[in-house]
Amino acid sequence: MDRNAAIRVDGMLIGVRGALDGVAHYMKNNFSSQEYDTLVVHIGGAMAELIDISTSLHKQFPDIVPRELKPGS
């Protein structure tokens, strides 16, 4: 994979994680506590898998790590 493809994929993953965060907030505001607790675990798992992909991209191309994720930023 080239660096530009990694940047593009990482950006798309950031968008997907943001969308999943929106789903979790919507569920918290509109589902019962029990329903939310049952379902949000799956969203958390999906987000963790997506973070793993980004982490592998960042290891391969350390210069593409967003400034906000760099220590001391």
PyMOL CGO cylinders between C-alpha atoms (Angstrom):
from pymol import cmd
from pymol.cgo import CYLINDER

trace = [
    CYLINDER, 0.00, 0.00, 0.00, 1.25, 3.48, -0.66, 0.3, 1, 1, 1, 1, 1, 1,
    CYLINDER, 1.25, 3.48, -0.66, 1.19, 6.37, 1.76, 0.3, 1, 1, 1, 1, 1, 1,
    CYLINDER, 1.19, 6.37, 1.76, -1.61, 8.24, -0.02, 0.3, 1, 1, 1, 1, 1, 1,
    CYLINDER, -1.61, 8.24, -0.02, -3.88, 5.19, 0.13, 0.3, 1, 1, 1, 1, 1, 1,
    CYLINDER, -3.88, 5.19, 0.13, -3.12, 4.84, 3.85, 0.3, 1, 1, 1, 1, 1, 1,
    CYLINDER, -3.12, 4.84, 3.85, -4.00, 8.49, 4.45, 0.3, 1, 1, 1, 1, 1, 1,
    CYLINDER, -4.00, 8.49, 4.45, -7.28, 8.11, 2.57, 0.3, 1, 1, 1, 1, 1, 1,
    CYLINDER, -7.28, 8.11, 2.57, -8.26, 4.90, 4.39, 0.3, 1, 1, 1, 1, 1, 1,
    CYLINDER, -8.26, 4.90, 4.39, -7.35, 6.40, 7.77, 0.3, 1, 1, 1, 1, 1, 1,
    CYLINDER, -7.35, 6.40, 7.77, -9.50, 9.45, 7.02, 0.3, 1, 1, 1, 1, 1, 1,
    CYLINDER, -9.50, 9.45, 7.02, -12.43, 7.27, 6.02, 0.3, 1, 1, 1, 1, 1, 1,
    CYLINDER, -12.43, 7.27, 6.02, -12.04, 5.24, 9.22, 0.3, 1, 1, 1, 1, 1, 1,
    CYLINDER, -12.04, 5.24, 9.22, -12.12, 8.45, 11.27, 0.3, 1, 1, 1, 1, 1, 1,
    CYLINDER, -12.12, 8.45, 11.27, -15.45, 9.27, 9.61, 0.3, 1, 1, 1, 1, 1, 1,
    CYLINDER, -15.45, 9.27, 9.61, -16.87, 5.83, 10.29, 0.3, 1, 1, 1, 1, 1, 1,
    CYLINDER, -16.87, 5.83, 10.29, -15.83, 6.00, 13.95, 0.3, 1, 1, 1, 1, 1, 1,
    CYLINDER, -15.83, 6.00, 13.95, -17.53, 9.39, 14.20, 0.3, 1, 1, 1, 1, 1, 1,
    CYLINDER, -17.53, 9.39, 14.20, -20.71, 7.95, 12.71, 0.3, 1, 1, 1, 1, 1, 1,
    CYLINDER, -20.71, 7.95, 12.71, -20.63, 5.05, 15.16, 0.3, 1, 1, 1, 1, 1, 1,
    CYLINDER, -20.63, 5.05, 15.16, -20.19, 7.53, 18.00, 0.3, 1, 1, 1, 1, 1, 1,
    CYLINDER, -20.19, 7.53, 18.00, -23.30, 9.33, 16.74, 0.3, 1, 1, 1, 1, 1, 1,
    CYLINDER, -23.30, 9.33, 16.74, -25.23, 6.07, 16.73, 0.3, 1, 1, 1, 1, 1, 1,
    CYLINDER, -25.23, 6.07, 16.73, -24.16, 5.36, 20.31, 0.3, 1, 1, 1, 1, 1, 1,
    CYLINDER, -24.16, 5.36, 20.31, -25.29, 8.82, 21.44, 0.3, 1, 1, 1, 1, 1, 1,
    CYLINDER, -25.29, 8.82, 21.44, -28.61, 8.44, 19.63, 0.3, 1, 1, 1, 1, 1, 1,
    CYLINDER, -28.61, 8.44, 19.63, -29.20, 5.06, 21.29, 0.3, 1, 1, 1, 1, 1, 1,
    CYLINDER, -29.20, 5.06, 21.29, -28.33, 6.48, 24.72, 0.3, 1, 1, 1, 1, 1, 1,
    CYLINDER, -28.33, 6.48, 24.72, -30.95, 9.19, 24.27, 0.3, 1, 1, 1, 1, 1, 1,
    CYLINDER, -30.95, 9.19, 24.27, -33.66, 7.01, 22.72, 0.3, 1, 1, 1, 1, 1, 1,
    CYLINDER, -33.66, 7.01, 22.72, -33.30, 3.46, 24.05, 0.3, 1, 1, 1, 1, 1, 1,
    CYLINDER, -33.30, 3.46, 24.05, -33.90, 2.07, 27.49, 0.3, 1, 1, 1, 1, 1, 1,
    CYLINDER, -33.90, 2.07, 27.49, -30.80, 1.65, 29.65, 0.3, 1, 1, 1, 1, 1, 1,
    CYLINDER, -30.80, 1.65, 29.65, -30.98, -2.11, 29.23, 0.3, 1, 1, 1, 1, 1, 1,
    CYLINDER, -30.98, -2.11, 29.23, -31.29, -1.91, 25.44, 0.3, 1, 1, 1, 1, 1, 1,
    CYLINDER, -31.29, -1.91, 25.44, -28.48, 0.63, 25.25, 0.3, 1, 1, 1, 1, 1, 1,
    CYLINDER, -28.48, 0.63, 25.25, -26.16, -1.41, 27.48, 0.3, 1, 1, 1, 1, 1, 1,
    CYLINDER, -26.16, -1.41, 27.48, -26.77, -4.52, 25.39, 0.3, 1, 1, 1, 1, 1, 1,
    CYLINDER, -26.77, -4.52, 25.39, -26.16, -2.86, 22.03, 0.3, 1, 1, 1, 1, 1, 1,
    CYLINDER, -26.16, -2.86, 22.03, -23.46, -0.29, 22.75, 0.3, 1, 1, 1, 1, 1, 1,
    CYLINDER, -23.46, -0.29, 22.75, -21.01, -3.12, 23.49, 0.3, 1, 1, 1, 1, 1, 1,
    CYLINDER, -21.01, -3.12, 23.49, -21.16, -4.07, 19.82, 0.3, 1, 1, 1, 1, 1, 1,
    CYLINDER, -21.16, -4.07, 19.82, -20.49, -0.50, 18.72, 0.3, 1, 1, 1, 1, 1, 1,
    CYLINDER, -20.49, -0.50, 18.72, -17.52, -0.37, 21.07, 0.3, 1, 1, 1, 1, 1, 1,
    CYLINDER, -17.52, -0.37, 21.07, -16.19, -3.60, 19.59, 0.3, 1, 1, 1, 1, 1, 1,
    CYLINDER, -16.19, -3.60, 19.59, -16.56, -2.28, 16.06, 0.3, 1, 1, 1, 1, 1, 1,
    CYLINDER, -16.56, -2.28, 16.06, -14.78, 0.94, 17.00, 0.3, 1, 1, 1, 1, 1, 1,
    CYLINDER, -14.78, 0.94, 17.00, -11.95, -1.02, 18.59, 0.3, 1, 1, 1, 1, 1, 1,
    CYLINDER, -11.95, -1.02, 18.59, -11.49, -3.05, 15.39, 0.3, 1, 1, 1, 1, 1, 1,
    CYLINDER, -11.49, -3.05, 15.39, -11.39, 0.15, 13.33, 0.3, 1, 1, 1, 1, 1, 1,
    CYLINDER, -11.39, 0.15, 13.33, -8.84, 1.66, 15.71, 0.3, 1, 1, 1, 1, 1, 1,
    CYLINDER, -8.84, 1.66, 15.71, -6.70, -1.45, 15.24, 0.3, 1, 1, 1, 1, 1, 1,
    CYLINDER, -6.70, -1.45, 15.24, -6.70, -0.83, 11.49, 0.3, 1, 1, 1, 1, 1, 1,
    CYLINDER, -6.70, -0.83, 11.49, -5.69, 2.80, 11.97, 0.3, 1, 1, 1, 1, 1, 1,
    CYLINDER, -5.69, 2.80, 11.97, -2.97, 1.78, 14.41, 0.3, 1, 1, 1, 1, 1, 1,
    CYLINDER, -2.97, 1.78, 14.41, -1.50, -0.61, 11.85, 0.3, 1, 1, 1, 1, 1, 1,
    CYLINDER, -1.50, -0.61, 11.85, -1.54, 2.17, 9.23, 0.3, 1, 1, 1, 1, 1, 1,
    CYLINDER, -1.54, 2.17, 9.23, 0.15, 4.55, 11.69, 0.3, 1, 1, 1, 1, 1, 1,
    CYLINDER, 0.15, 4.55, 11.69, 2.86, 1.99, 12.42, 0.3, 1, 1, 1, 1, 1, 1,
    CYLINDER, 2.86, 1.99, 12.42, 3.56, 1.63, 8.72, 0.3, 1, 1, 1, 1, 1, 1,
    CYLINDER, 3.56, 1.63, 8.72, 3.40, 5.38, 8.08, 0.3, 1, 1, 1, 1, 1, 1,
    CYLINDER, 3.40, 5.38, 8.08, 4.14, 7.23, 11.37, 0.3, 1, 1, 1, 1, 1, 1,
    CYLINDER, 4.14, 7.23, 11.37, 3.99, 10.61, 9.64, 0.3, 1, 1, 1, 1, 1, 1,
    CYLINDER, 3.99, 10.61, 9.64, 0.25, 10.23, 8.95, 0.3, 1, 1, 1, 1, 1, 1,
    CYLINDER, 0.25, 10.23, 8.95, -0.74, 10.11, 12.63, 0.3, 1, 1, 1, 1, 1, 1,
    CYLINDER, -0.74, 10.11, 12.63, -3.14, 13.03, 13.23, 0.3, 1, 1, 1, 1, 1, 1,
    CYLINDER, -3.14, 13.03, 13.23, -1.59, 15.76, 15.35, 0.3, 1, 1, 1, 1, 1, 1,
    CYLINDER, -1.59, 15.76, 15.35, -4.34, 15.30, 17.97, 0.3, 1, 1, 1, 1, 1, 1,
    CYLINDER, -4.34, 15.30, 17.97, -3.20, 11.70, 18.54, 0.3, 1, 1, 1, 1, 1, 1,
    CYLINDER, -3.20, 11.70, 18.54, 0.49, 12.53, 18.97, 0.3, 1, 1, 1, 1, 1, 1,
    CYLINDER, 0.49, 12.53, 18.97, 1.82, 12.64, 22.55, 0.3, 1, 1, 1, 1, 1, 1,
    CYLINDER, 1.82, 12.64, 22.55, 2.31, 16.17, 23.85, 0.3, 1, 1, 1, 1, 1, 1,
    CYLINDER, 2.31, 16.17, 23.85, -0.09, 17.76, 21.38, 0.3, 1, 1, 1, 1, 1, 1,
]
cmd.load_cgo(trace, "trace")
